[in-house]
Amino acid sequence: MTPTLAVAVREYRIRLRNIIFPLWDVLVPVVYLLIFGASFEHWIGDAAGVDYGTFFVGGVLAMVTFGIAMNSSYAFFEDLQSGIFHELLTYPFARRDLLLGKLIFNAGLSVIGAVLCIIAGVLTLNTRVIPGYLPQVLFWVLLGTAAWYFLFSWLALQLRGFNAYHTTTSAAYLLLMFVSNLFYPTSRLPGWIQWLAWANPITWQVDLLRYHTYREPAPYLWWEAAGFLLFTVASFWLANRKLNGTID
């Protein structure tokens, strides 16, 4: 067994000891989709020219990726606080194997969560999905999982103390969700918030997911795809650099 795979198996065994956390990762987005999708459809009707449920699917898929990434980064933080993390660093494998091994487990969990959301949307809200574009949807789900996992792992390695970690990650979670187009079209936001939303990588990811679920028109799609790829690379560089540096 390679070191990367061994880390992935360790992550699997740890996370499955408390089944609540994996269930939270994959079922909470489904609940968001069903409750908000049905209620907002009733209250506001269409969004960006389609029924709200279809519009919301792309946002919920993005929610799956950064929700799983944020919860997984807590394992890094907890290992660091308990001292287990420093013991792992003495094992005979490269530090990046620790980073990539955890990512393998997260990627599998994200695929399960994304598939459940798509099925729930189709069966309960009659959301539109183009079957031929599902591989592209899963690609952006996997890439999003990697990007957010690297970013939150970097934060977990940077922060000290439970208050600092939970305050920072909770604030990031709320800003990423609500200062973006996850719940509503960007055009409906106040002018200055629109600019913040366009600078949010969640907006880029959601646009890419919406385009590949129901072909939502997106004039800047290629720029957003390039931007999100660069964001993923930058997040990996930050996490890998911190992991290979001095960690107190």
N, C-alpha and C positions, 0 to 999 in steps of 0.2 A: 504494500500500500504506500503510495506517495505521501510525502508530508502534507501537501495541500488537501488531499482526500482524507487523510487522517484527521486534520483539523475540522473538515466538513462533517465527518462522522461524530467527532466530539461535540460539535455544535448541535447536531441532531439529537444526540443522547441527552444533552443538558436541557435543550428547549422542550423535549418531550417529557421530561420529568414533571413539568408543570404544564399540563395540556391547556390551561387557561390562556397562556400567552400566545401559542400558535393559533388557537381558535379566535382570540381577539384580533390577531393580525389579518385573518382571512374572512371572518364573519362580520366584523364591524363595518367595513366598506359596503358589504351587501346590505346591511341594515340601513346605512346612509342612503344607498341607492333606492331602496324600496320606500322608505319613509319620505325622504325629500323629493324623490322622483314623482311619487304619487301626489303628495300634498302640493308641491309647487306647480305641477301640471294643472291641478284644480284651481289654484289661486291666480297664476299668471299666464297660463296657457303656453303658447309657443315661445321658444327662445331661439333667436338667430335663424328663424324660418323653419324650425323643426319642433316636434313635440319635446317638452322639457326632459322626459325620460331619456330619449335618444341623445339630447344635448349633454345630459349629466353623466352618461356612461364614461366618456373620455376623462372627465374630472375624477370620477371614482377610481378609474384604473390608475391614474396618477397618485391618488390618495393611497392606494394599495402599496405602491412602491416606496413612498417616503415614510409611510406609517411603519412598514416592516423595517426599513432602514433605521429609523429612529429607535424603535424598540430593541433592535439588535445591537445598536451602539451602546446601549445600557450594559450589555454583557461585557464589553471592553472596559467600561467605566467601573463596573462592579469587580471585575478581575483585578483592575489596577488598585482599587481601594483595599482589597483583601490581601494583596501580595501575590496572588496566583499568577498574575500577568508577568511579574518579574521572573518567576520560576519557569514559565513557558519560554521566556527569552533565552534560557540556558540550554534548551533542547537543541539537538543537532539538525536544525533546518533553518532556512532563510526566514527573516522576519516577514517578508512579503507573503510567504506561505500561510502565515497566520491571518493576514488580511484577506487573501484570496480564498482560503478554505472556508472562512465564515461566509464569504460572498456566495459560494456555491449553494450552501443551504438556503440562504436568503433568496437566491434566484429561483430555486425550486418552489419555495413557499409563495413567491410572487406570482409564478405561473398558475399555481393552484387558486390563489385568490382572484386573479384576473379572469380565469375560466369560470369560476363560480359567479362572479359579478356579471359576466356576459350572459351566462345561462339564466340567471335570475332576472336580468333585464328583459330578455327575450320572452321568457315564459310568463312574467307577471305584468310587465309594462309595455309589451309589444314594441320594444326598442328596435331600431334598425341596425343591422350588422351585415356587412358585405363579407360572406365567407371567404372569398378569394384573397381578402386582405388581412385575414387573421394572423398569418405569419409576420406581417409587418407590425401589427398591433403588439404581438408578443415580443418582437425585437425591441420596440420602444419601451415596453414594460421592463424587459431585462436590462436595457441600458439605463433606464431611470432608476432601477433598483441599485445598480452599481454606482451611479452618480451620487445618489442621496446617501447610500451606505458609506461611501468614502468620505463624504462631507461630514456626516454625523460621527463617524469614527474619529476623524481628525478633531472634532470638537470634544469628544469623550476623552481623548488623550491630552487635550489642552487644559481642560477644566479640572479644578480641584475642589472637592467638597460637594456634598449632595445638593445643597441649596443652589450653588452656582450652576451645576449641571442641569438640574430640573428647571430652574428659571430660564436658562438660556435656550434649552431645547424646546420648552413649552412655548416661549415667545416666538421662536423660529417656526414652530409648527403652525401657530395661529396666523403669523404674517404670511407664510407660504400659502396657506389655504385661502385666506380672505382678501389678501392684496394680490389677486390673480383672477383668471377667468374660470376658475374651477366651478364655482356655483352660478355664475352669471356672465353674460357677454361683457367683454372689456369696455365696449362702447357705452354701456349703461352706467359706468362709474364716473364720478366727478373728474374733471380734466386733469388735475395734478396727480390724482390716484391712478389714472390711466397710465401715466408715464412710469410710475412705480410698478404697476402690474406688467407692463411690457418688459421691464428690466428683470422680472422674476422668472427664473428658469422653469418654474412650474407652468407658467403660461405657455412657454415654448413647447414643453412636453405635452400639455393638454391639447394644444393646437394640432400637434403631430398625431396624437391618438384619435382626436375627433376626425381628422382628415381620413384616417385609415379605417374608421368604423362606419362613417356615413358620408364621406367625401365633402366635408364642410369646406367651403371656399376659404383659402388662406393665402393671400397674395405674398406674404413674406415667409412661406413655409421653408424654402431652401435656406434662408438666413437663420430661421429658428432651428432647423436641423443642424446646421453648422455650429451655431451657438451652443446647442445642447451637447454636441460632441466635444467641443472645446471645454465646456463646463465639466464634463465627465473626466476628461484628461487632467484638468486642473485639480479636481477633487482628489483623484488618485495620486497626483504628484504631492499634494499637501499631506495626505494620509500616509503615504509611503515614506516621505521625507521625515515626518514626525516619528513614525514607527522606527526608522533607522537612525534616529538621533538619540540624544540623551533624554531618558524618561525618568523623572523623579518619582 
